[in-house]
Amino acid sequence: MKKRRDQRPYVGLHKQLIFRCPEWAELSSNARSLYILLKGKRNPAKYGDEVSFSYRQIKKLRYRGLKRTTTISTAFRELEKGGWIKRKDEGGGLFRKATVYLMTGKFDEFGF
């Protein structure tokens, strides 16, 4: 059976992740916002756990705290260091390709 994109208009986070996960509590507000944006952009039917989100796209959303390149890169590094995402393909270069990240799913089902 073919996977289809979830058509529900929200990003689901488990309550236990928000209230009982110490790793979530340690994240900065910028990293939390970025994680929610990445989860919302994810399309498992088409790309699996891969997410491509350029800094320019993030800046256009005008989230508080995610308007400058330095804060966006700090949030990405924080999510990588914590094991929330992994970098798959490096972006940049002549054609300004966006970096591709993998959603690890480590904290999706908070039950460890």
C-alpha positions, 0 to 999 in steps of 0.5 A: 500500500502506498503511503500518502501525505498526511492531510491533517492541518497540524504537526503532531507532537506527543504530550509526553514529549512536551511535558516529560522529555528532558531533551525537549526541555533543554532545547532553546526556543529557536531550536524548538520552533525550527524542529516544528517547522521541519516536522511540518515540512516533512513529506514521508510519502514522497521523501521519507524522512528527508527534509530540505529547508533553506535559510531563505525559506525559513526567514520568509516565515518571519518566526521570532528568533529565526530571522537571522542566518546566525540564529538559524544555523545555531538552531540547526546545530543544536538539533543535530547535536541533540540527535533530533536531526542528521545532516544528509547532503550538504547544501550551498555551492554555485547553485545554492542548493539547500541542505538535506536533513533526516528526521531521526524520529528518535523522540517521535514516540516518547517511550524510552 
